[in-house]
């Protein structure tokens, strides 16, 4: 919920800290420790500090629904262009971030060419694995154990 009202003074302070580069509106004020822009108002005792992308969205687009977060479609945390901001459910945003940063395996085939589908795909320790390859590896491992027992 937004607590900084869009008064003329606040809008002027907000707009003075934006640098228009291409189609992005980059925040020139101080960032937070996680790289997002921040906007503060009030005295030391009653200091209000909010993320500028959330302020921009609420001032120019509308309220942010409960359990939703703001996603930067331009992938720049300091961008406050309301056209580059969209609301997403927290769960969807987390998966999208992982996908965009290459943390989710989107391969359609395993290294040996087997197609990943509902039958041939298993997850081991959070990683996608081909069940056919895993069965073959297990078969080879058992065979190797049998031959090693005969040698000893």
N, CA and C of each residue as an Amber inpcrd file, in Angstrom:
protein
   456
   0.8540000  -1.1860000   0.0000000   0.0000000   0.0000000   0.0000000
   0.8960000   1.2450000   0.0000000   0.5610000   2.1760000  -0.8610000
   1.3580000   3.3970000  -1.0260000   1.0590000   4.3730000   0.1110000
   2.1310000   4.9380000   0.6820000   1.9300000   5.9110000   1.7530000
   2.4530000   7.2880000   1.3660000   3.1420000   7.3960000   0.2260000
   3.5990000   8.7090000  -0.2430000   2.5740000   9.2310000  -1.2390000
   1.9090000  10.3060000  -0.8700000   0.8420000  10.8810000  -1.6950000
   1.4580000  11.6260000  -2.8850000   0.7780000  11.5440000  -4.0290000
   1.2630000  12.1990000  -5.2490000   0.9290000  13.6830000  -5.2360000
   1.5360000  14.4150000  -4.3170000   1.3430000  15.8640000  -4.2890000
   2.2480000  16.4920000  -5.3580000   2.0070000  17.7590000  -5.6490000
   2.8270000  18.4470000  -6.6500000   4.2990000  18.4750000  -6.2280000
   4.5530000  18.6930000  -4.9480000   5.9230000  18.7330000  -4.4260000
   6.6030000  17.3620000  -4.5710000   5.8940000  16.3060000  -4.1940000
   6.4650000  14.9560000  -4.3110000   6.7090000  14.5760000  -5.7700000
   5.7720000  14.9410000  -6.6420000   5.9660000  14.6530000  -8.0740000
   7.1860000  15.3880000  -8.6250000   7.3710000  16.6340000  -8.2120000
   8.5370000  17.4060000  -8.6750000   9.8340000  16.7690000  -8.1640000
   9.8740000  16.4040000  -6.8840000  11.0670000  15.7330000  -6.3300000
  11.3400000  14.4260000  -7.0650000  10.2770000  13.6920000  -7.3620000
  10.3900000  12.4020000  -8.0510000  10.9440000  12.5970000  -9.4650000
  10.3400000  13.5120000 -10.2130000  10.7390000  13.7200000 -11.6130000
  12.1440000  14.3060000 -11.7460000  12.5920000  15.0690000 -10.7410000
  13.9430000  15.6430000 -10.7890000  15.0240000  14.5690000 -10.6870000
  14.6870000  13.4190000 -10.1570000  15.6790000  12.3650000  -9.9690000
  15.6340000  11.3110000 -11.0700000  14.9860000  11.6290000 -12.1870000
  14.8830000  10.6770000 -13.2990000  15.7080000  11.1750000 -14.4700000
  16.4590000  10.2620000 -15.0770000  17.2090000  10.5560000 -16.2860000
  16.5880000   9.7150000 -17.4030000  16.1390000  10.3830000 -18.4560000
  15.4760000   9.6940000 -19.5540000  16.5280000   9.2150000 -20.5510000
  16.7680000   7.9120000 -20.5800000  17.7610000   7.3120000 -21.4730000
  17.0300000   6.3160000 -22.3600000  16.9440000   6.6330000 -23.6410000
  16.1650000   5.7850000 -24.5440000  14.7220000   5.7960000 -24.1000000
  14.1670000   4.5940000 -23.9410000  12.7800000   4.5300000 -23.4680000
  12.7050000   4.2680000 -21.9690000  13.8530000   4.0960000 -21.3130000
  13.8690000   3.8870000 -19.8600000  13.9300000   5.2220000 -19.1210000
  13.3070000   5.2270000 -17.9510000  13.4030000   6.3580000 -17.0440000
  14.2510000   5.8700000 -15.8790000  15.5280000   6.1920000 -15.8800000
  16.4270000   5.6580000 -14.8610000  16.5040000   6.5640000 -13.6380000
  16.2940000   5.9800000 -12.4880000  16.3270000   6.6780000 -11.2170000
  17.7620000   7.0680000 -10.9070000  17.9740000   8.3460000 -10.5960000
  19.3070000   8.8480000 -10.2860000  19.5130000   9.0560000  -8.7910000
  18.4830000   8.8040000  -8.0170000  18.5990000   8.9180000  -6.5660000
  19.3220000   7.7100000  -6.0010000  19.3610000   7.6310000  -4.7040000
  20.1200000   6.5550000  -4.0670000  19.3880000   5.2160000  -4.2020000
  20.1760000   4.1480000  -4.3970000  19.5670000   2.8160000  -4.4710000
  19.5450000   2.1420000  -3.0990000  18.7550000   1.1000000  -3.0030000
  18.7600000   0.2670000  -1.8040000  19.9160000  -0.7270000  -1.9320000
  20.1420000  -1.5230000  -0.9140000  21.2360000  -2.4970000  -0.9460000
  21.0220000  -3.5690000  -2.0160000  19.7760000  -3.8020000  -2.4280000
  19.5240000  -4.8050000  -3.4650000  19.3670000  -4.2050000  -4.8620000
  19.7360000  -2.9240000  -5.0210000  19.8230000  -2.3290000  -6.3500000
  18.5930000  -1.6160000  -6.8800000  17.5490000  -1.5010000  -6.0920000
  16.3510000  -0.7810000  -6.5150000  16.4300000   0.6630000  -6.0290000
  15.7890000   1.5670000  -6.7820000  15.7580000   2.9610000  -6.3650000
  14.8450000   3.1430000  -5.1700000  15.1530000   4.1420000  -4.3560000
  14.3150000   4.3990000  -3.1880000  13.9570000   5.8740000  -3.1170000
  12.8110000   6.1500000  -2.5470000  12.2970000   7.5040000  -2.3930000
  11.9450000   7.6650000  -0.9240000  12.4610000   8.7190000  -0.3080000
  12.1890000   8.9290000   1.1160000  11.4560000  10.2450000   1.3320000
  10.7120000  10.2720000   2.4240000   9.9650000  11.4710000   2.7850000
   9.8310000  11.4900000   4.2990000   9.8700000  12.6820000   4.8730000
   9.6500000  12.8290000   6.3020000  10.9240000  13.1120000   7.0670000
  10.7650000  13.2340000   8.3790000  11.9070000  13.5190000   9.2680000
  12.5690000  12.2090000   9.6720000  13.6740000  12.3060000  10.3810000
  14.3990000  11.1060000  10.8190000  13.5110000  10.2000000  11.6780000
  12.6660000  10.8060000  12.5110000  11.7950000  10.0070000  13.3750000
  10.6650000   9.3380000  12.5910000  10.1360000  10.0240000  11.5880000
   8.9910000   9.5250000  10.8270000   9.3540000   9.2990000   9.3540000
  10.4980000   8.7200000   9.1070000  10.9730000   8.5400000   7.7320000
  10.1860000   7.4460000   7.0230000   9.6970000   7.7860000   5.8270000
   9.0080000   6.8190000   4.9740000   9.9310000   6.5610000   3.7920000
  10.2110000   5.2810000   3.5310000  11.0970000   4.9150000   2.4320000
  10.4100000   3.8230000   1.6040000  10.2570000   4.0860000   0.3120000
   9.5980000   3.1260000  -0.5780000  10.4030000   2.9230000  -1.8500000
  10.1720000   1.7960000  -2.5020000  10.7870000   1.5380000  -3.8010000
  10.1570000   2.4670000  -4.8460000  11.0190000   3.0890000  -5.6620000
  10.5100000   4.0600000  -6.6370000   9.7050000   3.4040000  -7.7600000
  10.0190000   2.1650000  -8.1230000   9.2420000   1.5310000  -9.1860000
   7.8070000   1.2660000  -8.7270000   7.6380000   0.9900000  -7.4490000
   6.2810000   0.7890000  -6.9200000   5.5160000   2.1150000  -6.8760000
   6.2260000   3.1850000  -6.4820000   5.6010000   4.5160000  -6.4710000
   5.1790000   4.8950000  -7.8800000   6.0690000   4.7080000  -8.8450000
   5.7810000   5.0580000 -10.2340000   4.5570000   4.2980000 -10.7390000
   4.5090000   3.0080000 -10.4510000   3.3740000   2.2030000 -10.9160000
   2.0690000   2.7120000 -10.3050000   2.0900000   2.9400000  -9.0040000
   0.8560000   3.3660000  -8.3340000   0.4360000   4.7750000  -8.7210000
   1.3890000   5.6760000  -8.9180000   1.0360000   7.0440000  -9.3110000
   0.5240000   7.1110000 -10.7450000   1.1280000   6.3650000 -11.6510000
   0.8020000   6.5120000 -13.0740000  -0.1270000   5.4320000 -13.6270000
  -0.1990000   4.2640000 -12.9900000  -1.0400000   3.1730000 -13.4920000
  -2.2170000   2.9070000 -12.5610000  -1.9230000   2.6030000 -11.3120000
  -2.9760000   2.2940000 -10.3480000  -2.4470000   1.4420000  -9.2130000
  -3.3290000   1.0150000  -8.3190000  -2.8950000   0.2470000  -7.1490000
  -2.3230000  -1.1250000  -7.5240000  -1.4040000  -1.6010000  -6.6990000
  -0.8020000  -2.9260000  -6.8830000  -1.6400000  -3.9090000  -6.0840000
  -2.1760000  -4.9570000  -6.7380000  -3.0000000  -5.9280000  -6.0010000
  -2.2050000  -6.6460000  -4.9070000  -2.9270000  -7.1070000  -3.9040000
  -2.3130000  -7.8400000  -2.7980000  -1.6660000  -9.1190000  -3.3390000
  -0.4970000  -9.4870000  -2.8220000   0.3030000 -10.6540000  -3.2140000
   0.8820000 -10.5420000  -4.6180000   0.9250000  -9.3250000  -5.1570000
   1.5290000  -9.0990000  -6.4630000   2.8040000  -8.2830000  -6.2760000
   3.7330000  -8.4480000  -7.1840000   4.9710000  -7.6750000  -7.1770000
   5.0980000  -6.9820000  -8.5280000   6.0330000  -6.0300000  -8.5860000
   6.2670000  -5.3000000  -9.8320000   7.4240000  -5.9570000 -10.5750000
   7.2060000  -6.2480000 -11.8440000   8.2410000  -6.8150000 -12.7120000
   8.6920000  -5.7480000 -13.7000000  10.0210000  -5.5940000 -13.8390000
  10.5890000  -4.6610000 -14.8250000  10.7410000  -5.4020000 -16.1490000
   9.9410000  -5.0680000 -17.1520000  10.0400000  -5.7660000 -18.4390000
  11.3390000  -5.4420000 -19.1590000  11.9810000  -4.3280000 -18.8020000
  13.2590000  -3.9410000 -19.4100000  14.4430000  -4.5490000 -18.6660000
  14.1770000  -5.2260000 -17.5420000  15.2080000  -5.8850000 -16.7230000
  16.1770000  -4.9020000 -16.0590000  15.8000000  -3.6350000 -15.8990000
  16.6440000  -2.6440000 -15.2290000  15.9730000  -2.2410000 -13.9280000
  16.5870000  -2.5820000 -12.8210000  15.9930000  -2.3320000 -11.5060000
  15.7820000  -0.8570000 -11.2080000  16.5850000   0.0120000 -11.7940000
  16.4640000   1.4500000 -11.5150000  15.4800000   2.1440000 -12.4660000
  14.8530000   1.4080000 -13.3890000  13.8990000   2.0050000 -14.3320000
  12.5590000   2.2250000 -13.6300000  11.9900000   3.4280000 -13.8260000
  10.6900000   3.7490000 -13.2350000   9.6480000   4.1040000 -14.3010000
   9.9450000   3.8070000 -15.5700000   8.9790000   4.0600000 -16.6360000
   7.7760000   3.1470000 -16.3940000   6.5930000   3.7370000 -16.1870000
   5.4180000   2.9080000 -15.8880000   5.0750000   1.9330000 -17.0130000
   5.5030000   2.2260000 -18.2360000   5.2370000   1.3120000 -19.3460000
   6.1560000   0.0870000 -19.3090000   7.2110000   0.1420000 -18.5070000
   8.1240000  -0.9910000 -18.3520000   7.8240000  -1.8020000 -17.0910000
   6.7740000  -1.4410000 -16.3880000   6.4310000  -2.0950000 -15.1310000
   5.1100000  -2.8330000 -15.2660000   5.0820000  -4.0610000 -14.7660000
   3.8270000  -4.8060000 -14.7730000   3.7000000  -5.5780000 -13.4760000
   2.4600000  -5.8110000 -13.0650000   2.2290000  -6.5760000 -11.8400000
   2.1610000  -8.0570000 -12.1940000   2.7780000  -8.8620000 -11.3400000
   2.7450000 -10.3200000 -11.4810000   2.5480000 -10.9310000 -10.1030000
   1.8810000 -12.0780000 -10.0370000   1.8170000 -12.7760000  -8.7470000
   3.2320000 -13.1430000  -8.3030000   3.4740000 -13.1620000  -7.0050000
   4.8160000 -13.4360000  -6.4780000   5.3710000 -14.7490000  -7.0060000
   4.5370000 -15.7920000  -7.0690000   5.0130000 -17.1090000  -7.5140000
   5.4340000 -17.0880000  -8.9830000   4.6650000 -16.4100000  -9.8170000
   4.9840000 -16.3230000 -11.2450000   6.2490000 -15.5030000 -11.4480000
   6.3780000 -14.4090000 -10.7070000   7.5450000 -13.5400000 -10.8470000
   8.8260000 -14.2930000 -10.5040000   8.8080000 -15.0820000  -9.4460000
   9.9930000 -15.8560000  -9.0680000  10.4170000 -16.8180000 -10.1590000
   9.4500000 -17.5160000 -10.7510000   9.7620000 -18.4670000 -11.8300000
  10.2660000 -17.7330000 -13.0670000   9.6570000 -16.5880000 -13.3770000
  10.0770000 -15.8090000 -14.5390000  11.5060000 -15.3070000 -14.3590000
  11.8260000 -14.8240000 -13.1660000  13.1910000 -14.3610000 -12.8850000
  14.1950000 -15.4920000 -13.0700000  13.8670000 -16.6840000 -12.5740000
  14.7680000 -17.8240000 -12.7250000  14.9390000 -18.1960000 -14.1930000
  13.8610000 -18.1340000 -14.9410000  13.9170000 -18.4530000 -16.3660000
  14.7610000 -17.4350000 -17.1190000  14.5450000 -16.1510000 -16.8460000
  15.2910000 -15.0950000 -17.5290000  16.7820000 -15.1190000 -17.1820000
  17.1070000 -15.5610000 -15.9770000  18.5120000 -15.5980000 -15.5590000
  19.1640000 -16.9420000 -15.8330000  18.4580000 -17.8190000 -16.5410000
  19.0350000 -19.1000000 -16.9390000  19.1380000 -20.1240000 -15.8310000
  18.3330000 -19.9880000 -14.7890000  18.3970000 -20.9470000 -13.6880000
  17.4130000 -22.1020000 -13.8610000  16.5820000 -22.0280000 -14.8930000
  15.6480000 -23.1150000 -15.1760000  16.0650000 -23.7500000 -16.4920000
  16.1650000 -25.0510000 -16.4840000  16.5580000 -25.7880000 -17.6830000
  15.3590000 -25.8530000 -18.6230000  15.4820000 -25.2540000 -19.7910000
  14.3740000 -25.2450000 -20.7500000  14.6530000 -26.1820000 -21.9290000
  15.6640000 -27.0390000 -21.8060000  15.9740000 -27.9770000 -22.8840000
  14.8020000 -28.9110000 -23.1200000  14.5640000 -29.2390000 -24.3690000
  13.4900000 -30.1620000 -24.7240000  14.0090000 -31.5870000 -24.8650000
  15.3420000 -31.7440000 -24.9480000  15.9550000 -33.0590000 -25.1080000
  17.1420000 -33.1950000 -24.1580000  17.4000000 -34.4110000 -23.7200000
  18.5680000 -34.6530000 -22.8760000  19.8230000 -34.6830000 -23.7560000
  20.9890000 -34.8570000 -23.1300000  22.2590000 -34.8420000 -23.8650000
  22.3480000 -35.9630000 -24.8970000  21.6270000 -37.0630000 -24.6530000
  21.6790000 -38.1960000 -25.5790000  20.5240000 -38.1920000 -26.5770000
  19.7200000 -37.1320000 -26.5670000  18.6750000 -36.9720000 -27.5790000
  17.2930000 -37.4610000 -27.2030000  17.0990000 -37.9380000 -25.9730000
  15.7650000 -38.3670000 -25.5470000  14.9130000 -37.1450000 -25.2350000
  13.6660000 -37.1870000 -25.6790000  12.7770000 -36.0470000 -25.4560000
  12.3300000 -35.9960000 -23.9940000  12.3530000 -34.7800000 -23.4230000
  11.8140000 -34.5890000 -22.0770000  10.3010000 -34.4730000 -22.1980000
   9.5840000 -35.3640000 -21.5440000   8.1280000 -35.2770000 -21.4770000
   7.6840000 -35.8200000 -20.1240000   6.4070000 -35.9630000 -19.9530000
   5.8810000 -36.3660000 -18.6440000   6.3410000 -37.7650000 -18.2430000
   6.5770000 -38.6440000 -19.2140000   6.9650000 -40.0260000 -18.9230000
   8.4790000 -40.1480000 -18.7320000   9.2470000 -39.4750000 -19.5640000
  10.7010000 -39.6630000 -19.5440000  11.4480000 -38.6690000 -18.6550000
  10.7570000 -37.7630000 -18.0010000  11.4340000 -36.7410000 -17.2030000
  11.2130000 -36.9920000 -15.7140000  12.3110000 -36.9360000 -14.9830000
  12.2570000 -37.0440000 -13.5250000  13.1040000 -35.9150000 -12.9620000
  12.8600000 -35.5660000 -11.7240000  13.6320000 -34.5140000 -11.0740000
  14.3810000 -35.1270000  -9.8970000  15.6880000 -34.9900000  -9.9290000
  16.5530000 -35.4760000  -8.8610000  17.3200000 -34.2970000  -8.3020000
  17.1740000 -34.0760000  -7.0020000  17.8370000 -32.9620000  -6.3270000
  17.5610000 -31.6350000  -7.0310000  16.3300000 -31.4520000  -7.4810000
  15.9130000 -30.2070000  -8.1090000  16.3480000 -30.0400000  -9.5580000
  16.9250000 -31.0790000 -10.1610000  17.3900000 -30.9800000 -11.5470000
  16.6190000 -31.9350000 -12.4440000  16.3870000 -31.4910000 -13.6610000
  15.6950000 -32.3040000 -14.6480000  16.6390000 -33.4000000 -15.1280000
  16.1610000 -34.6320000 -15.1420000  16.9870000 -35.7580000 -15.5520000
  16.1480000 -36.6790000 -16.4270000  16.7870000 -37.2460000 -17.4380000
  16.1240000 -38.1870000 -18.3410000  16.0420000 -39.5500000 -17.6610000
  14.8530000 -40.1160000 -17.5530000  14.6780000 -41.4170000 -16.8980000
  15.3420000 -42.5320000 -17.6990000  15.3440000 -42.4120000 -19.0120000
  15.9760000 -43.4280000 -19.8560000  17.4800000 -43.4470000 -19.6060000
  18.0970000 -42.2750000 -19.6140000  19.5400000 -42.1850000 -19.3490000
  19.8540000 -42.6510000 -17.9370000  19.0060000 -42.2780000 -16.9790000
  19.2440000 -42.6790000 -15.5860000  19.1630000 -44.1910000 -15.4500000
  18.2020000 -44.8270000 -16.1110000  18.0770000 -46.2930000 -16.0690000
  19.3040000 -46.9430000 -16.7070000  19.7680000 -46.3820000 -17.8330000
  20.9610000 -46.9180000 -18.4930000  22.1930000 -46.7780000 -17.6100000
  22.3390000 -45.6240000 -16.9590000  23.4750000 -45.3980000 -16.0540000
  23.4290000 -46.3780000 -14.8810000  22.2500000 -46.6140000 -14.3510000
  22.0980000 -47.5450000 -13.2290000  22.4390000 -48.9720000 -13.6710000
  21.9820000 -49.3570000 -14.8640000  22.2810000 -50.6760000 -15.4200000
  23.7890000 -50.8660000 -15.5850000  24.4690000 -49.8360000 -16.1340000
  25.9220000 -49.8930000 -16.3150000  26.6380000 -49.9670000 -14.9650000
  26.1420000 -49.2370000 -13.9770000  26.7520000 -49.2420000 -12.6480000
  26.6480000 -50.6290000 -12.0220000  25.4660000 -51.2620000 -12.1310000
  25.2740000 -52.6100000 -11.5760000  26.1670000 -53.6260000 -12.2850000
  26.2750000 -53.4870000 -13.6110000  27.1220000 -54.3880000 -14.4020000
  28.5820000 -54.2550000 -13.9670000  29.0160000 -53.0190000 -13.7610000
  30.3890000 -52.7540000 -13.3240000  30.6470000 -53.3560000 -11.9410000
  29.6610000 -53.2680000 -11.0340000  29.7980000 -53.8690000  -9.7100000
  29.9270000 -55.3860000  -9.8090000  29.1400000 -56.0050000 -10.6840000
  29.1990000 -57.4630000 -10.8560000  30.5660000 -57.8860000 -11.3660000
  31.0870000 -57.1650000 -12.3720000  32.4040000 -57.5280000 -12.9280000
  33.5100000 -57.2800000 -11.9140000  33.4070000 -56.2540000 -11.1120000
  34.4280000 -55.9680000 -10.0920000  34.4280000 -57.0230000  -8.9980000
  33.2660000 -57.5840000  -8.6570000  33.1940000 -58.6420000  -7.6570000
  33.8980000 -59.8990000  -8.1530000  33.7680000 -60.1650000  -9.4460000
  34.4210000 -61.3460000 -10.0250000  35.9230000 -61.2270000 -10.0470000
  36.4400000 -59.9920000 -10.1360000  37.8850000 -59.7590000 -10.1880000
  38.4970000 -59.9840000  -8.8080000  37.7910000 -59.5820000  -7.7650000
  38.3250000 -59.6860000  -6.4140000  38.2870000 -61.1060000  -6.0000000
